[in-house]
Amino acid sequence: MSTIAIVFHSGYGHTLRMAQAVAEGASGELLAIDAEGNLPDSGWATLNAADAIIMGSPTYMGTVSWQFKKFADASSKPWFSQAWKDKLFAGFTNSATMNGDKLSTLHYLFTLSMQHSGIWVGTGMMPSNAKAAQRNDINYVGSFSGAMAQSPSDSGPDEMLPGDLETARLFGKRVANIASKIKG
């Protein structure tokens, strides 16, 4: 069995809901980055021991939150020793608008994983893009790079669409399946 760590920051609770769905699909362990951008020492040990690291951040101003960026900068210690080399990596994000430059956030997470000499896993899901598609369909936002969700700025985390959460769950499941194949 592979070990999967989901490291994330959530400002208002929407990214937490996504992280929980990803963790459910991956049977992974949640590691929350706090409001000051810190991760407990035990979280670093979990990341070092994990076979796969799934990263999540809300998209703020076209990229990750400053709290996630602080975590990323602190990851220079494992980077220097290449402690995360050849681990699987994946990412997810949420923003208030349908586009919201979420791809910039996923690209940041991808670049961070490449800095750590990791192996990136995309969604493996076709987008729901036919005329019959409904907003609550799986991968309606249409991302191949990582899981994306959209939550209106005046909605609470409990109002997230089941389709976006199911996309996140299936994404976590895909990462876990690939990790188990690689681990053999």
C-alpha positions in Angstrom: 0.0 0.0 0.0 1.3 3.4 -0.9 1.3 6.4 1.5 -0.1 9.6 0.1 0.2 13.0 1.8 -2.1 15.9 0.9 -0.5 19.2 1.9 -2.7 22.2 1.4 -3.6 25.7 2.5 -7.3 26.8 2.7 -8.2 30.4 3.3 -12.0 30.1 3.6 -12.7 26.4 3.7 -13.3 25.6 0.0 -9.8 24.2 -0.6 -10.2 22.2 2.6 -13.3 20.6 1.2 -11.4 19.7 -1.9 -8.5 18.4 0.1 -10.9 16.2 2.1 -12.3 14.8 -1.2 -8.8 14.2 -2.6 -7.8 12.4 0.7 -11.0 10.3 0.6 -10.2 9.1 -3.0 -6.5 8.6 -2.2 -6.9 7.2 1.3 -4.3 9.8 2.1 -3.3 11.9 5.1 -4.2 15.6 5.3 -1.5 18.1 6.2 -2.9 21.6 6.7 -0.6 24.6 6.3 -1.8 27.0 8.9 -2.8 30.7 8.6 0.8 31.7 9.2 2.1 29.4 6.4 3.6 26.9 8.7 3.5 23.1 8.7 4.2 21.2 12.0 7.5 19.2 12.2 5.5 16.0 12.0 4.0 17.1 8.7 7.5 17.4 7.2 8.2 13.8 8.4 5.0 12.6 6.7 6.0 14.3 3.4 9.4 12.7 3.6 7.9 9.2 4.1 5.1 9.6 1.5 5.2 7.8 -1.9 3.1 10.6 -3.3 2.5 14.3 -2.4 -0.7 16.0 -3.6 -0.5 19.8 -3.1 -3.5 22.2 -2.9 -3.9 25.9 -2.7 -6.7 28.4 -3.5 -5.9 30.6 -6.4 -5.4 34.1 -5.1 -4.3 36.8 -7.6 -3.4 34.2 -10.2 -1.2 31.9 -8.1 -0.9 30.0 -4.8 -1.7 31.7 -1.5 1.2 33.4 0.3 0.8 30.7 3.0 1.4 28.0 0.5 4.3 29.9 -1.0 5.9 30.1 2.5 5.6 26.3 2.7 7.1 26.0 -0.8 10.1 28.2 0.1 10.6 26.1 3.3 10.7 23.0 1.2 14.2 24.1 0.0 15.7 21.8 2.8 14.3 18.6 1.3 15.1 20.0 -2.2 18.7 20.5 -1.3 19.1 16.8 -0.3 16.7 15.7 -3.1 14.7 13.9 -0.4 11.5 14.0 -2.6 13.2 12.8 -5.8 11.1 10.4 -7.8 8.0 10.8 -5.6 4.7 11.3 -7.4 3.2 14.8 -7.2 -0.1 16.2 -8.2 -2.1 19.4 -7.5 -5.5 21.0 -7.1 -7.0 24.4 -6.7 -10.2 26.4 -6.3 -11.1 30.0 -7.1 -14.2 32.1 -7.2 -14.5 32.5 -11.0 -14.7 29.8 -13.6 -11.2 30.6 -15.0 -9.6 32.7 -12.2 -6.2 31.8 -13.6 -6.3 28.5 -11.9 -3.9 27.0 -14.5 -1.3 29.5 -13.2 -1.6 27.9 -9.7 -1.4 24.4 -11.1 1.6 25.4 -13.2 3.3 26.7 -10.0 2.6 23.4 -8.2 3.9 21.5 -11.2 7.1 23.6 -11.3 7.6 23.1 -7.6 7.3 19.3 -8.1 9.8 19.5 -10.9 12.2 21.4 -8.7 12.0 18.4 -6.3 12.7 16.0 -9.2 9.2 14.6 -8.9 6.9 12.9 -11.3 3.6 14.8 -12.1 0.2 13.1 -12.3 -2.7 14.8 -14.1 -6.4 14.2 -13.8 -6.7 11.5 -16.5 -10.3 12.8 -16.9 -12.1 13.9 -20.0 -13.8 17.3 -19.6 -17.6 17.6 -19.6 -17.7 19.9 -22.6 -20.7 18.8 -24.7 -23.9 20.8 -25.1 -25.6 18.4 -22.7 -23.0 19.0 -20.0 -24.2 20.4 -16.7 -22.3 22.5 -14.2 -22.4 19.7 -11.7 -20.7 17.1 -14.0 -17.3 15.6 -13.3 -14.4 17.8 -14.6 -16.8 20.5 -15.8 -14.1 23.1 -15.3 -12.1 21.0 -17.8 -8.6 20.5 -16.4 -6.1 17.9 -17.4 -3.2 19.2 -15.3 -4.8 18.8 -11.9 -8.2 19.1 -10.2 -9.9 22.4 -10.4 -13.1 23.7 -8.7 -15.0 26.9 -8.8 -16.9 28.4 -5.8 -18.7 31.7 -6.0 -17.1 34.4 -3.8 -20.3 34.7 -1.7 -20.8 30.9 -1.2 -19.7 28.9 1.8 -17.7 25.7 1.7 -20.8 23.7 2.4 -22.2 25.0 -0.9 -19.5 23.5 -3.1 -20.9 21.5 -6.0 -20.9 17.7 -5.6 -19.5 17.4 -9.1 -16.4 19.4 -8.2 -15.9 17.4 -5.1 -16.3 14.1 -7.0 -13.7 15.3 -9.5 -11.4 15.9 -6.5 -12.2 12.4 -5.1 -11.6 10.7 -8.4 -8.4 12.7 -8.9 -7.1 11.4 -5.5 -8.1 7.9 -6.4 -6.1 8.2 -9.7 -3.0 9.3 -7.8 -3.3 6.4 -5.4 -3.8 3.9 -8.2 -0.7 5.1 -10.0 1.3 5.1 -6.8 0.3 1.5 -6.1 1.4 0.5 -9.6 4.7 2.2 -9.3 5.4 0.8 -5.9 4.5 -2.7 -7.2 
